[in-house]
Amino acid sequence: MPVNLKACLLGERPFPIRVSLKPPTNRAILADLAHFQRYVGAWRQFPQQQWLEWEERNYRTLGSQRVPMALVLEDITSLLAYLGKEAQARSDSWVRNMTPLLAIEAKLYPVLVNYLELLASLSPIDIQRLQQLIPQLKPGMGNGQYLRALPLQGVDTKFVEQYVRLISDLLDCLHDGVIKAQGGLANWLDVKGNHKGWLTVRPLCAAAQVRLGGLGLLQLTVDELRQQPLPAKHILVVENVQSGLGLPLLADTIAVSGGGKNVSWLDAPWLADKQVAYWGDIDSWGLHVLSDARGKLPQLTALMMDHTTVMRYSAMMVDEDSSMTVVPTHLTADELALFKALIAGSYPGTRLEQEKLAPDYIQQRLGEWLSCLQ
């Protein structure tokens, strides 16, 4: 939608609107007299002559000529007519969709204008649902539950998620800016947002699985994992989900995978009594994650993130899209040397993905880790 049209609807660009037509110069007429004649003739045939400003001009070759100087649009009706049938049809759809929402409160008009493109795409049923929804939403009505558990009538909660920005701005207008002041719609409603970055928890022995209620695989949020101790002596943290799913059986061990860069849960107090290891990609970013993890849990052991592993699988290395050059602060001396060697280009590549390691090598190194703990 043209920005100027939206500005006109909001009163930010006042009427009348004057558009200069820039009549041809003497030089242009001399270069193509026929074009000048066609230009003036076309404007003489323009159906809305009341919009045009004409002026007498003297040209050296033609003498006095009456030429169109400007197009002047007095109001929004003229502007829409000038923009054509498509613009008029869009305007009709805007009016049709805005009217039920303005019935809630007339002061919603500026917000609705800013969302005209979205409103034009909504079906009559969606507009009706939006009209039903807005008056229902009240501060604190979520009572700390998830957004999908909002006690709405006649409108599904997925609709709220789908149009959260529009709904937030409409409510912010109705409630004099309080939604933004409270940090967003979720805070105002007192609801939990949908969790992103679920962690995959997988017991690696029968005993640990029994202690997890017989579940062989489950997903937990970071907050839940921080609060819920896992029933195994050894906790193996793995950067990627697929690598975690490919782990061999290990005695008294539970694997937590798929967190990527999110290792914030490693400050959980219950981990202080566990033997914890971390295994991730060997690259500048992976070593930064390892550093962050050890910053949360100083006794953490790194697995298969060393020079030995790089040299064994150097042929599998590729280059990072971009390397992190800031030096991590919680690496051992050997890990720091590895980081600097990667950055310096001392290996065939700057990235060795954990998925490139062979299962027998993984099993060997994990077995060595458990043996050292006995």
Order of alpha helices (4+ residues) and beta strands (2+ residues): alpha-beta-alpha-alpha-beta-beta-alpha-alpha-alpha-alpha-alpha-alpha-alpha-alpha-alpha-beta-alpha-beta-alpha-beta-alpha-beta-beta-alpha-beta-alpha-alpha-alpha
